[in-house]
Every structure is written in C-alpha cells, then in structure tokens.
Amino acid sequence: MNVAVVDENELKSVDGKAKWRSYMEKFNRLEDYSYGTLLRASASEEFHPENAILVVRIQFWAIEIARNREGHNDCIRKKFKNRSSKKEE
C-alpha cells in the first residue's frame, strides 16, 4: 500500500474493506478502535478539506505509523519546525 498518497477508492473498495476488516479485528479490544477519524490523503500536504479522508481510527494509526517509519511526514515536520521555535521566543 502506498502510504505517501492514500487512494480513498482503494481503501473503500470491496477488496480493501476485506483486507482492513481482518486487520482491524485484531484490535477490537482497544477503546474507540473503530471510531471515525480524518486522515490526510497526501502525507506531503497540510490538512485541509480536499486532503481529508474519513477512516476508522485503527487505519489512521496504521497509516500514520507507516508514514513516520518511511519518512513521509518529514516534509511536514520540517515545514512546521520553524513555526514552533518562533512561538517559544
């Protein structure tokens, strides 16, 4: 799965739902694992309505963890790093 740019149609296809359903059931003891959460479709873009996909929480965590491990969120981190250091001054 390409986690850098998530294809909503791929996630919500019959095959995609079947794959995710079996994965998600492993986490059914976690509180709120199936609640809806907004995910950025493209890891290289900021959050905005056109870049948002509604997914269940365990999908959000799985995709964001993969993005962090693969370095896809680094560009966002670099972009906002200067903003946080300016606020501290």
PDB file of N, CA, C and O in Angstrom:
ATOM      1  N   MET A   1       0.846  -1.184   0.000  1.00  0.00           N
ATOM      2  CA  MET A   1       0.000   0.000   0.000  1.00  0.00           C
ATOM      3  C   MET A   1       0.885   1.239   0.000  1.00  0.00           C
ATOM      4  O   MET A   1       1.862   1.317   0.746  1.00  0.00           O
ATOM      5  N   ASN A   2       0.541   2.189  -0.828  1.00  0.00           N
ATOM      6  CA  ASN A   2       1.263   3.454  -0.871  1.00  0.00           C
ATOM      7  C   ASN A   2       0.708   4.355   0.228  1.00  0.00           C
ATOM      8  O   ASN A   2      -0.401   4.875   0.107  1.00  0.00           O
ATOM      9  N   VAL A   3       1.477   4.540   1.297  1.00  0.00           N
ATOM     10  CA  VAL A   3       1.003   5.369   2.405  1.00  0.00           C
ATOM     11  C   VAL A   3       1.328   6.843   2.201  1.00  0.00           C
ATOM     12  O   VAL A   3       0.793   7.692   2.914  1.00  0.00           O
ATOM     13  N   ALA A   4       2.196   7.163   1.241  1.00  0.00           N
ATOM     14  CA  ALA A   4       2.528   8.566   0.973  1.00  0.00           C
ATOM     15  C   ALA A   4       1.311   9.298   0.425  1.00  0.00           C
ATOM     16  O   ALA A   4       1.029  10.430   0.818  1.00  0.00           O
ATOM     17  N   VAL A   5       0.593   8.646  -0.486  1.00  0.00           N
ATOM     18  CA  VAL A   5      -0.644   9.198  -1.046  1.00  0.00           C
ATOM     19  C   VAL A   5      -1.679   8.080  -1.010  1.00  0.00           C
ATOM     20  O   VAL A   5      -1.626   7.144  -1.809  1.00  0.00           O
ATOM     21  N   VAL A   6      -2.601   8.186  -0.094  1.00  0.00           N
ATOM     22  CA  VAL A   6      -3.604   7.141   0.107  1.00  0.00           C
ATOM     23  C   VAL A   6      -4.748   7.345  -0.877  1.00  0.00           C
ATOM     24  O   VAL A   6      -5.291   8.442  -1.005  1.00  0.00           O
ATOM     25  N   ASP A   7      -5.100   6.278  -1.564  1.00  0.00           N
ATOM     26  CA  ASP A   7      -6.203   6.295  -2.521  1.00  0.00           C
ATOM     27  C   ASP A   7      -7.482   5.875  -1.791  1.00  0.00           C
ATOM     28  O   ASP A   7      -7.630   4.725  -1.379  1.00  0.00           O
ATOM     29  N   GLU A   8      -8.388   6.820  -1.644  1.00  0.00           N
ATOM     30  CA  GLU A   8      -9.634   6.545  -0.915  1.00  0.00           C
ATOM     31  C   GLU A   8     -10.421   5.418  -1.570  1.00  0.00           C
ATOM     32  O   GLU A   8     -11.016   4.592  -0.878  1.00  0.00           O
ATOM     33  N   ASN A   9     -10.429   5.380  -2.896  1.00  0.00           N
ATOM     34  CA  ASN A   9     -11.163   4.323  -3.593  1.00  0.00           C
ATOM     35  C   ASN A   9     -10.575   2.946  -3.297  1.00  0.00           C
ATOM     36  O   ASN A   9     -11.309   1.964  -3.189  1.00  0.00           O
ATOM     37  N   GLU A  10      -9.257   2.877  -3.166  1.00  0.00           N
ATOM     38  CA  GLU A  10      -8.601   1.610  -2.824  1.00  0.00           C
ATOM     39  C   GLU A  10      -8.989   1.167  -1.410  1.00  0.00           C
ATOM     40  O   GLU A  10      -9.264  -0.010  -1.176  1.00  0.00           O
ATOM     41  N   LEU A  11      -9.010   2.114  -0.476  1.00  0.00           N
ATOM     42  CA  LEU A  11      -9.383   1.794   0.907  1.00  0.00           C
ATOM     43  C   LEU A  11     -10.820   1.305   1.011  1.00  0.00           C
ATOM     44  O   LEU A  11     -11.123   0.390   1.778  1.00  0.00           O
ATOM     45  N   LYS A  12     -11.691   1.918   0.240  1.00  0.00           N
ATOM     46  CA  LYS A  12     -13.121   1.656   0.398  1.00  0.00           C
ATOM     47  C   LYS A  12     -13.681   0.685  -0.636  1.00  0.00           C
ATOM     48  O   LYS A  12     -14.894   0.492  -0.717  1.00  0.00           O
ATOM     49  N   SER A  13     -12.793   0.068  -1.431  1.00  0.00           N
ATOM     50  CA  SER A  13     -13.233  -0.954  -2.379  1.00  0.00           C
ATOM     51  C   SER A  13     -13.613  -2.219  -1.609  1.00  0.00           C
ATOM     52  O   SER A  13     -13.306  -2.343  -0.423  1.00  0.00           O
ATOM     53  N   VAL A  14     -14.269  -3.137  -2.269  1.00  0.00           N
ATOM     54  CA  VAL A  14     -14.662  -4.393  -1.626  1.00  0.00           C
ATOM     55  C   VAL A  14     -13.426  -5.138  -1.127  1.00  0.00           C
ATOM     56  O   VAL A  14     -13.411  -5.633   0.000  1.00  0.00           O
ATOM     57  N   ASP A  15     -12.389  -5.220  -1.964  1.00  0.00           N
ATOM     58  CA  ASP A  15     -11.151  -5.904  -1.556  1.00  0.00           C
ATOM     59  C   ASP A  15     -10.457  -5.160  -0.422  1.00  0.00           C
ATOM     60  O   ASP A  15      -9.977  -5.774   0.531  1.00  0.00           O
ATOM     61  N   GLY A  16     -10.405  -3.839  -0.529  1.00  0.00           N
ATOM     62  CA  GLY A  16      -9.761  -3.033   0.507  1.00  0.00           C
ATOM     63  C   GLY A  16     -10.444  -3.183   1.851  1.00  0.00           C
ATOM     64  O   GLY A  16      -9.785  -3.324   2.881  1.00  0.00           O
ATOM     65  N   LYS A  17     -11.760  -3.152   1.837  1.00  0.00           N
ATOM     66  CA  LYS A  17     -12.514  -3.316   3.087  1.00  0.00           C
ATOM     67  C   LYS A  17     -12.268  -4.685   3.706  1.00  0.00           C
ATOM     68  O   LYS A  17     -12.135  -4.806   4.924  1.00  0.00           O
ATOM     69  N   ALA A  18     -12.207  -5.712   2.871  1.00  0.00           N
ATOM     70  CA  ALA A  18     -11.981  -7.068   3.387  1.00  0.00           C
ATOM     71  C   ALA A  18     -10.608  -7.180   4.041  1.00  0.00           C
ATOM     72  O   ALA A  18     -10.477  -7.773   5.112  1.00  0.00           O
ATOM     73  N   LYS A  19      -9.587  -6.615   3.407  1.00  0.00           N
ATOM     74  CA  LYS A  19      -8.233  -6.661   3.975  1.00  0.00           C
ATOM     75  C   LYS A  19      -8.178  -5.916   5.303  1.00  0.00           C
ATOM     76  O   LYS A  19      -7.633  -6.420   6.285  1.00  0.00           O
ATOM     77  N   TRP A  20      -8.747  -4.715   5.327  1.00  0.00           N
ATOM     78  CA  TRP A  20      -8.697  -3.912   6.550  1.00  0.00           C
ATOM     79  C   TRP A  20      -9.536  -4.527   7.660  1.00  0.00           C
ATOM     80  O   TRP A  20      -9.163  -4.452   8.831  1.00  0.00           O
ATOM     81  N   ARG A  21     -10.657  -5.128   7.311  1.00  0.00           N
ATOM     82  CA  ARG A  21     -11.535  -5.714   8.333  1.00  0.00           C
ATOM     83  C   ARG A  21     -10.797  -6.797   9.118  1.00  0.00           C
ATOM     84  O   ARG A  21     -10.877  -6.839  10.346  1.00  0.00           O
ATOM     85  N   SER A  22     -10.080  -7.668   8.414  1.00  0.00           N
ATOM     86  CA  SER A  22      -9.354  -8.730   9.121  1.00  0.00           C
ATOM     87  C   SER A  22      -8.228  -8.148   9.969  1.00  0.00           C
ATOM     88  O   SER A  22      -7.945  -8.665  11.050  1.00  0.00           O
ATOM     89  N   TYR A  23      -7.583  -7.085   9.500  1.00  0.00           N
ATOM     90  CA  TYR A  23      -6.527  -6.427  10.279  1.00  0.00           C
ATOM     91  C   TYR A  23      -7.111  -5.747  11.515  1.00  0.00           C
ATOM     92  O   TYR A  23      -6.571  -5.871  12.615  1.00  0.00           O
ATOM     93  N   MET A  24      -8.217  -5.029  11.325  1.00  0.00           N
ATOM     94  CA  MET A  24      -8.810  -4.251  12.416  1.00  0.00           C
ATOM     95  C   MET A  24      -9.342  -5.124  13.542  1.00  0.00           C
ATOM     96  O   MET A  24      -9.296  -4.724  14.705  1.00  0.00           O
ATOM     97  N   GLU A  25      -9.839  -6.289  13.222  1.00  0.00           N
ATOM     98  CA  GLU A  25     -10.408  -7.154  14.252  1.00  0.00           C
ATOM     99  C   GLU A  25      -9.374  -7.580  15.290  1.00  0.00           C
ATOM    100  O   GLU A  25      -9.735  -7.952  16.407  1.00  0.00           O
ATOM    101  N   LYS A  26      -8.103  -7.529  14.936  1.00  0.00           N
ATOM    102  CA  LYS A  26      -7.047  -7.848  15.903  1.00  0.00           C
ATOM    103  C   LYS A  26      -6.999  -6.821  17.032  1.00  0.00           C
ATOM    104  O   LYS A  26      -6.452  -7.091  18.102  1.00  0.00           O
ATOM    105  N   PHE A  27      -7.572  -5.646  16.790  1.00  0.00           N
ATOM    106  CA  PHE A  27      -7.504  -4.547  17.747  1.00  0.00           C
ATOM    107  C   PHE A  27      -8.849  -4.233  18.382  1.00  0.00           C
ATOM    108  O   PHE A  27      -9.019  -3.155  18.951  1.00  0.00           O
ATOM    109  N   ASN A  28      -9.804  -5.141  18.301  1.00  0.00           N
ATOM    110  CA  ASN A  28     -11.155  -4.847  18.781  1.00  0.00           C
ATOM    111  C   ASN A  28     -11.250  -4.642  20.289  1.00  0.00           C
ATOM    112  O   ASN A  28     -12.284  -4.189  20.780  1.00  0.00           O
ATOM    113  N   ARG A  29     -10.193  -4.966  21.032  1.00  0.00           N
ATOM    114  CA  ARG A  29     -10.210  -4.721  22.480  1.00  0.00           C
ATOM    115  C   ARG A  29      -9.806  -3.286  22.816  1.00  0.00           C
ATOM    116  O   ARG A  29     -10.026  -2.824  23.936  1.00  0.00           O
ATOM    117  N   LEU A  30      -9.222  -2.588  21.855  1.00  0.00           N
ATOM    118  CA  LEU A  30      -8.828  -1.200  22.099  1.00  0.00           C
ATOM    119  C   LEU A  30     -10.050  -0.296  22.089  1.00  0.00           C
ATOM    120  O   LEU A  30     -10.948  -0.456  21.262  1.00  0.00           O
ATOM    121  N   GLU A  31     -10.075   0.637  22.998  1.00  0.00           N
ATOM    122  CA  GLU A  31     -11.181   1.580  23.068  1.00  0.00           C
ATOM    123  C   GLU A  31     -11.191   2.450  21.815  1.00  0.00           C
ATOM    124  O   GLU A  31     -10.143   2.935  21.388  1.00  0.00           O
ATOM    125  N   ASP A  32     -12.335   2.644  21.240  1.00  0.00           N
ATOM    126  CA  ASP A  32     -12.541   3.537  20.097  1.00  0.00           C
ATOM    127  C   ASP A  32     -11.784   3.121  18.837  1.00  0.00           C
ATOM    128  O   ASP A  32     -11.538   3.964  17.974  1.00  0.00           O
ATOM    129  N   TYR A  33     -11.412   1.862  18.707  1.00  0.00           N
ATOM    130  CA  TYR A  33     -10.621   1.435  17.552  1.00  0.00           C
ATOM    131  C   TYR A  33     -11.365   1.621  16.233  1.00  0.00           C
ATOM    132  O   TYR A  33     -10.737   1.761  15.183  1.00  0.00           O
ATOM    133  N   SER A  34     -12.682   1.624  16.277  1.00  0.00           N
ATOM    134  CA  SER A  34     -13.449   1.721  15.036  1.00  0.00           C
ATOM    135  C   SER A  34     -14.145   3.072  14.860  1.00  0.00           C
ATOM    136  O   SER A  34     -15.005   3.211  13.990  1.00  0.00           O
ATOM    137  N   TYR A  35     -13.788   4.062  15.668  1.00  0.00           N
ATOM    138  CA  TYR A  35     -14.379   5.397  15.516  1.00  0.00           C
ATOM    139  C   TYR A  35     -13.828   6.072  14.268  1.00  0.00           C
ATOM    140  O   TYR A  35     -12.703   5.794  13.853  1.00  0.00           O
ATOM    141  N   GLY A  36     -14.604   6.943  13.680  1.00  0.00           N
ATOM    142  CA  GLY A  36     -14.169   7.679  12.500  1.00  0.00           C
ATOM    143  C   GLY A  36     -13.130   8.731  12.847  1.00  0.00           C
ATOM    144  O   GLY A  36     -13.224   9.397  13.878  1.00  0.00           O
ATOM    145  N   THR A  37     -12.138   8.873  11.979  1.00  0.00           N
ATOM    146  CA  THR A  37     -11.042   9.815  12.169  1.00  0.00           C
ATOM    147  C   THR A  37     -10.652  10.363  10.807  1.00  0.00           C
ATOM    148  O   THR A  37     -10.717   9.644   9.810  1.00  0.00           O
ATOM    149  N   LEU A  38     -10.249  11.627  10.752  1.00  0.00           N
ATOM    150  CA  LEU A  38      -9.811  12.211   9.489  1.00  0.00           C
ATOM    151  C   LEU A  38      -8.329  11.943   9.263  1.00  0.00           C
ATOM    152  O   LEU A  38      -7.506  12.109  10.163  1.00  0.00           O
ATOM    153  N   LEU A  39      -8.010  11.529   8.055  1.00  0.00           N
ATOM    154  CA  LEU A  39      -6.645  11.215   7.644  1.00  0.00           C
ATOM    155  C   LEU A  39      -6.276  12.098   6.461  1.00  0.00           C
ATOM    156  O   LEU A  39      -7.091  12.307   5.563  1.00  0.00           O
ATOM    157  N   ARG A  40      -5.051  12.618   6.456  1.00  0.00           N
ATOM    158  CA  ARG A  40      -4.575  13.351   5.278  1.00  0.00           C
ATOM    159  C   ARG A  40      -4.338  12.345   4.155  1.00  0.00           C
ATOM    160  O   ARG A  40      -3.619  11.365   4.348  1.00  0.00           O
ATOM    161  N   ALA A  41      -4.930  12.572   2.994  1.00  0.00           N
ATOM    162  CA  ALA A  41      -4.740  11.661   1.863  1.00  0.00           C
ATOM    163  C   ALA A  41      -3.291  11.694   1.401  1.00  0.00           C
ATOM    164  O   ALA A  41      -2.698  10.648   1.133  1.00  0.00           O
ATOM    165  N   SER A  42      -2.723  12.883   1.308  1.00  0.00           N
ATOM    166  CA  SER A  42      -1.332  13.043   0.898  1.00  0.00           C
ATOM    167  C   SER A  42      -0.497  13.455   2.100  1.00  0.00           C
ATOM    168  O   SER A  42      -0.793  14.453   2.757  1.00  0.00           O
ATOM    169  N   ALA A  43       0.541  12.689   2.384  1.00  0.00           N
ATOM    170  CA  ALA A  43       1.388  12.983   3.541  1.00  0.00           C
ATOM    171  C   ALA A  43       2.196  14.260   3.353  1.00  0.00           C
ATOM    172  O   ALA A  43       2.649  14.852   4.332  1.00  0.00           O
ATOM    173  N   SER A  44       2.381  14.690   2.115  1.00  0.00           N
ATOM    174  CA  SER A  44       3.208  15.870   1.862  1.00  0.00           C
ATOM    175  C   SER A  44       2.430  17.180   1.958  1.00  0.00           C
ATOM    176  O   SER A  44       3.017  18.258   1.862  1.00  0.00           O
ATOM    177  N   GLU A  45       1.124  17.095   2.146  1.00  0.00           N
ATOM    178  CA  GLU A  45       0.295  18.297   2.220  1.00  0.00           C
ATOM    179  C   GLU A  45      -0.248  18.493   3.630  1.00  0.00           C
ATOM    180  O   GLU A  45      -0.407  17.545   4.399  1.00  0.00           O
ATOM    181  N   GLU A  46      -0.525  19.754   3.941  1.00  0.00           N
ATOM    182  CA  GLU A  46      -1.155  20.078   5.215  1.00  0.00           C
ATOM    183  C   GLU A  46      -2.589  19.565   5.211  1.00  0.00           C
ATOM    184  O   GLU A  46      -3.131  19.189   4.171  1.00  0.00           O
ATOM    185  N   PHE A  47      -3.183  19.560   6.386  1.00  0.00           N
ATOM    186  CA  PHE A  47      -4.583  19.159   6.482  1.00  0.00           C
ATOM    187  C   PHE A  47      -5.468  20.269   5.930  1.00  0.00           C
ATOM    188  O   PHE A  47      -5.355  21.424   6.341  1.00  0.00           O
ATOM    189  N   HIS A  48      -6.338  19.920   5.007  1.00  0.00           N
ATOM    190  CA  HIS A  48      -7.391  20.800   4.502  1.00  0.00           C
ATOM    191  C   HIS A  48      -8.498  19.897   3.961  1.00  0.00           C
ATOM    192  O   HIS A  48      -8.251  18.719   3.702  1.00  0.00           O
ATOM    193  N   PRO A  49      -9.697  20.417   3.786  1.00  0.00           N
ATOM    194  CA  PRO A  49     -10.833  19.558   3.420  1.00  0.00           C
ATOM    195  C   PRO A  49     -10.614  18.701   2.168  1.00  0.00           C
ATOM    196  O   PRO A  49     -11.095  17.569   2.106  1.00  0.00           O
ATOM    197  N   GLU A  50      -9.900  19.225   1.180  1.00  0.00           N
ATOM    198  CA  GLU A  50      -9.677  18.467  -0.051  1.00  0.00           C
ATOM    199  C   GLU A  50      -8.650  17.348   0.141  1.00  0.00           C
ATOM    200  O   GLU A  50      -8.532  16.461  -0.705  1.00  0.00           O
ATOM    201  N   ASN A  51      -7.916  17.388   1.238  1.00  0.00           N
ATOM    202  CA  ASN A  51      -6.883  16.390   1.513  1.00  0.00           C
ATOM    203  C   ASN A  51      -7.283  15.492   2.684  1.00  0.00           C
ATOM    204  O   ASN A  51      -6.419  14.913   3.343  1.00  0.00           O
ATOM    205  N   ALA A  52      -8.562  15.376   2.939  1.00  0.00           N
ATOM    206  CA  ALA A  52      -9.034  14.604   4.094  1.00  0.00           C
ATOM    207  C   ALA A  52      -9.873  13.411   3.649  1.00  0.00           C
ATOM    208  O   ALA A  52     -10.700  13.504   2.742  1.00  0.00           O
ATOM    209  N   ILE A  53      -9.633  12.298   4.314  1.00  0.00           N
ATOM    210  CA  ILE A  53     -10.399  11.070   4.092  1.00  0.00           C
ATOM    211  C   ILE A  53     -10.896  10.607   5.458  1.00  0.00           C
ATOM    212  O   ILE A  53     -10.148  10.628   6.435  1.00  0.00           O
ATOM    213  N   LEU A  54     -12.142  10.195   5.525  1.00  0.00           N
ATOM    214  CA  LEU A  54     -12.682   9.639   6.762  1.00  0.00           C
ATOM    215  C   LEU A  54     -12.341   8.151   6.816  1.00  0.00           C
ATOM    216  O   LEU A  54     -12.734   7.381   5.940  1.00  0.00           O
ATOM    217  N   VAL A  55     -11.606   7.761   7.852  1.00  0.00           N
ATOM    218  CA  VAL A  55     -11.207   6.364   8.051  1.00  0.00           C
ATOM    219  C   VAL A  55     -11.505   5.985   9.495  1.00  0.00           C
ATOM    220  O   VAL A  55     -11.823   6.847  10.315  1.00  0.00           O
ATOM    221  N   VAL A  56     -11.404   4.709   9.802  1.00  0.00           N
ATOM    222  CA  VAL A  56     -11.555   4.315  11.201  1.00  0.00           C
ATOM    223  C   VAL A  56     -10.216   4.513  11.903  1.00  0.00           C
ATOM    224  O   VAL A  56      -9.163   4.513  11.267  1.00  0.00           O
ATOM    225  N   ARG A  57     -10.270   4.680  13.196  1.00  0.00           N
ATOM    226  CA  ARG A  57      -9.090   5.076  13.965  1.00  0.00           C
ATOM    227  C   ARG A  57      -7.907   4.124  13.798  1.00  0.00           C
ATOM    228  O   ARG A  57      -6.767   4.581  13.708  1.00  0.00           O
ATOM    229  N   ILE A  58      -8.144   2.831  13.754  1.00  0.00           N
ATOM    230  CA  ILE A  58      -7.021   1.899  13.639  1.00  0.00           C
ATOM    231  C   ILE A  58      -6.352   2.030  12.279  1.00  0.00           C
ATOM    232  O   ILE A  58      -5.146   1.809  12.171  1.00  0.00           O
ATOM    233  N   GLN A  59      -7.109   2.388  11.228  1.00  0.00           N
ATOM    234  CA  GLN A  59      -6.498   2.666   9.923  1.00  0.00           C
ATOM    235  C   GLN A  59      -5.620   3.905  10.017  1.00  0.00           C
ATOM    236  O   GLN A  59      -4.508   3.928   9.491  1.00  0.00           O
ATOM    237  N   PHE A  60      -6.123   4.935  10.688  1.00  0.00           N
ATOM    238  CA  PHE A  60      -5.351   6.165  10.869  1.00  0.00           C
ATOM    239  C   PHE A  60      -4.013   5.862  11.531  1.00  0.00           C
ATOM    240  O   PHE A  60      -2.962   6.282  11.047  1.00  0.00           O
ATOM    241  N   TRP A  61      -4.058   5.129  12.641  1.00  0.00           N
ATOM    242  CA  TRP A  61      -2.820   4.815  13.360  1.00  0.00           C
ATOM    243  C   TRP A  61      -1.868   3.999  12.499  1.00  0.00           C
ATOM    244  O   TRP A  61      -0.673   4.293  12.451  1.00  0.00           O
ATOM    245  N   ALA A  62      -2.374   2.986  11.824  1.00  0.00           N
ATOM    246  CA  ALA A  62      -1.517   2.125  10.999  1.00  0.00           C
ATOM    247  C   ALA A  62      -0.849   2.922   9.882  1.00  0.00           C
ATOM    248  O   ALA A  62       0.345   2.759   9.629  1.00  0.00           O
ATOM    249  N   ILE A  63      -1.611   3.779   9.217  1.00  0.00           N
ATOM    250  CA  ILE A  63      -1.066   4.557   8.102  1.00  0.00           C
ATOM    251  C   ILE A  63      -0.091   5.612   8.601  1.00  0.00           C
ATOM    252  O   ILE A  63       0.970   5.795   8.003  1.00  0.00           O
ATOM    253  N   GLU A  64      -0.426   6.309   9.683  1.00  0.00           N
ATOM    254  CA  GLU A  64       0.484   7.344  10.196  1.00  0.00           C
ATOM    255  C   GLU A  64       1.768   6.747  10.766  1.00  0.00           C
ATOM    256  O   GLU A  64       2.834   7.347  10.625  1.00  0.00           O
ATOM    257  N   ILE A  65       1.693   5.595  11.397  1.00  0.00           N
ATOM    258  CA  ILE A  65       2.912   4.935  11.880  1.00  0.00           C
ATOM    259  C   ILE A  65       3.795   4.550  10.695  1.00  0.00           C
ATOM    260  O   ILE A  65       5.009   4.755  10.728  1.00  0.00           O
ATOM    261  N   ALA A  66       3.182   3.991   9.649  1.00  0.00           N
ATOM    262  CA  ALA A  66       3.953   3.633   8.449  1.00  0.00           C
ATOM    263  C   ALA A  66       4.569   4.875   7.807  1.00  0.00           C
ATOM    264  O   ALA A  66       5.716   4.834   7.361  1.00  0.00           O
ATOM    265  N   ARG A  67       3.828   5.967   7.757  1.00  0.00           N
ATOM    266  CA  ARG A  67       4.359   7.216   7.195  1.00  0.00           C
ATOM    267  C   ARG A  67       5.563   7.704   7.985  1.00  0.00           C
ATOM    268  O   ARG A  67       6.559   8.132   7.402  1.00  0.00           O
ATOM    269  N   ASN A  68       5.480   7.642   9.295  1.00  0.00           N
ATOM    270  CA  ASN A  68       6.607   8.068  10.128  1.00  0.00           C
ATOM    271  C   ASN A  68       7.816   7.162   9.923  1.00  0.00           C
ATOM    272  O   ASN A  68       8.939   7.649   9.797  1.00  0.00           O
ATOM    273  N   ARG A  69       7.600   5.873   9.889  1.00  0.00           N
ATOM    274  CA  ARG A  69       8.709   4.929   9.705  1.00  0.00           C
ATOM    275  C   ARG A  69       9.369   5.091   8.339  1.00  0.00           C
ATOM    276  O   ARG A  69      10.585   4.940   8.215  1.00  0.00           O
ATOM    277  N   GLU A  70       8.571   5.400   7.309  1.00  0.00           N
ATOM    278  CA  GLU A  70       9.100   5.546   5.950  1.00  0.00           C
ATOM    279  C   GLU A  70       9.565   6.967   5.649  1.00  0.00           C
ATOM    280  O   GLU A  70      10.094   7.224   4.568  1.00  0.00           O
ATOM    281  N   GLY A  71       9.376   7.894   6.587  1.00  0.00           N
ATOM    282  CA  GLY A  71       9.851   9.263   6.415  1.00  0.00           C
ATOM    283  C   GLY A  71       8.941  10.179   5.620  1.00  0.00           C
ATOM    284  O   GLY A  71       9.364  11.265   5.224  1.00  0.00           O
ATOM    285  N   HIS A  72       7.714   9.774   5.377  1.00  0.00           N
ATOM    286  CA  HIS A  72       6.800  10.593   4.576  1.00  0.00           C
ATOM    287  C   HIS A  72       6.312  11.845   5.301  1.00  0.00           C
ATOM    288  O   HIS A  72       5.883  12.797   4.650  1.00  0.00           O
ATOM    289  N   ASN A  73       6.366  11.866   6.617  1.00  0.00           N
ATOM    290  CA  ASN A  73       5.934  13.045   7.374  1.00  0.00           C
ATOM    291  C   ASN A  73       7.071  14.028   7.631  1.00  0.00           C
ATOM    292  O   ASN A  73       6.853  15.082   8.229  1.00  0.00           O
ATOM    293  N   ASP A  74       8.274  13.698   7.189  1.00  0.00           N
ATOM    294  CA  ASP A  74       9.423  14.569   7.437  1.00  0.00           C
ATOM    295  C   ASP A  74       9.245  15.955   6.829  1.00  0.00           C
ATOM    296  O   ASP A  74       9.638  16.951   7.436  1.00  0.00           O
ATOM    297  N   CYS A  75       8.655  16.029   5.630  1.00  0.00           N
ATOM    298  CA  CYS A  75       8.483  17.334   4.981  1.00  0.00           C
ATOM    299  C   CYS A  75       7.544  18.229   5.788  1.00  0.00           C
ATOM    300  O   CYS A  75       7.765  19.439   5.856  1.00  0.00           O
ATOM    301  N   ILE A  76       6.524  17.677   6.386  1.00  0.00           N
ATOM    302  CA  ILE A  76       5.604  18.456   7.220  1.00  0.00           C
ATOM    303  C   ILE A  76       6.305  18.881   8.504  1.00  0.00           C
ATOM    304  O   ILE A  76       6.152  20.015   8.956  1.00  0.00           O
ATOM    305  N   ARG A  77       7.070  17.972   9.084  1.00  0.00           N
ATOM    306  CA  ARG A  77       7.811  18.284  10.308  1.00  0.00           C
ATOM    307  C   ARG A  77       8.774  19.448  10.056  1.00  0.00           C
ATOM    308  O   ARG A  77       8.859  20.368  10.869  1.00  0.00           O
ATOM    309  N   LYS A  78       9.495  19.410   8.940  1.00  0.00           N
ATOM    310  CA  LYS A  78      10.437  20.482   8.600  1.00  0.00           C
ATOM    311  C   LYS A  78       9.705  21.801   8.372  1.00  0.00           C
ATOM    312  O   LYS A  78      10.173  22.862   8.785  1.00  0.00           O
ATOM    313  N   LYS A  79       8.570  21.724   7.720  1.00  0.00           N
ATOM    314  CA  LYS A  79       7.799  22.929   7.410  1.00  0.00           C
ATOM    315  C   LYS A  79       7.337  23.643   8.676  1.00  0.00           C
ATOM    316  O   LYS A  79       7.354  24.873   8.734  1.00  0.00           O
ATOM    317  N   PHE A  80       6.929  22.889   9.683  1.00  0.00           N
ATOM    318  CA  PHE A  80       6.382  23.486  10.896  1.00  0.00           C
ATOM    319  C   PHE A  80       7.392  23.622  12.026  1.00  0.00           C
ATOM    320  O   PHE A  80       7.080  24.215  13.059  1.00  0.00           O
ATOM    321  N   LYS A  81       8.573  23.095  11.855  1.00  0.00           N
ATOM    322  CA  LYS A  81       9.592  23.179  12.898  1.00  0.00           C
ATOM    323  C   LYS A  81       9.923  24.629  13.219  1.00  0.00           C
ATOM    324  O   LYS A  81      10.040  24.985  14.392  1.00  0.00           O
ATOM    325  N   ASN A  82      10.074  25.455  12.228  1.00  0.00           N
ATOM    326  CA  ASN A  82      10.393  26.865  12.439  1.00  0.00           C
ATOM    327  C   ASN A  82       9.252  27.611  13.125  1.00  0.00           C
ATOM    328  O   ASN A  82       9.497  28.531  13.906  1.00  0.00           O
ATOM    329  N   ARG A  83       8.035  27.233  12.850  1.00  0.00           N
ATOM    330  CA  ARG A  83       6.890  27.895  13.487  1.00  0.00           C
ATOM    331  C   ARG A  83       6.888  27.675  14.991  1.00  0.00           C
ATOM    332  O   ARG A  83       6.627  28.609  15.750  1.00  0.00           O
ATOM    333  N   SER A  84       7.174  26.463  15.431  1.00  0.00           N
ATOM    334  CA  SER A  84       7.137  26.184  16.870  1.00  0.00           C
ATOM    335  C   SER A  84       8.293  26.863  17.588  1.00  0.00           C
ATOM    336  O   SER A  84       8.119  27.317  18.719  1.00  0.00           O
ATOM    337  N   SER A  85       9.455  26.949  16.977  1.00  0.00           N
ATOM    338  CA  SER A  85      10.584  27.603  17.640  1.00  0.00           C
ATOM    339  C   SER A  85      10.376  29.116  17.708  1.00  0.00           C
ATOM    340  O   SER A  85      10.866  29.757  18.637  1.00  0.00           O
ATOM    341  N   LYS A  86       9.660  29.698  16.746  1.00  0.00           N
ATOM    342  CA  LYS A  86       9.368  31.137  16.785  1.00  0.00           C
ATOM    343  C   LYS A  86       8.392  31.463  17.912  1.00  0.00           C
ATOM    344  O   LYS A  86       8.501  32.515  18.542  1.00  0.00           O
ATOM    345  N   LYS A  87       7.441  30.569  18.167  1.00  0.00           N
ATOM    346  CA  LYS A  87       6.463  30.799  19.230  1.00  0.00           C
ATOM    347  C   LYS A  87       7.119  30.768  20.599  1.00  0.00           C
ATOM    348  O   LYS A  87       6.685  31.467  21.515  1.00  0.00           O
ATOM    349  N   GLU A  88       8.166  29.958  20.742  1.00  0.00           N
ATOM    350  CA  GLU A  88       8.840  29.824  22.031  1.00  0.00           C
ATOM    351  C   GLU A  88       9.637  31.066  22.388  1.00  0.00           C
ATOM    352  O   GLU A  88       9.881  31.322  23.567  1.00  0.00           O
ATOM    353  N   GLU A  89      10.050  31.848  21.385  1.00  0.00           N
ATOM    354  CA  GLU A  89      10.890  33.030  21.641  1.00  0.00           C
ATOM    355  C   GLU A  89      10.147  34.168  22.244  1.00  0.00           C
ATOM    356  O   GLU A  89      10.733  35.218  22.508  1.00  0.00           O
TER     357      GLU A  89
END
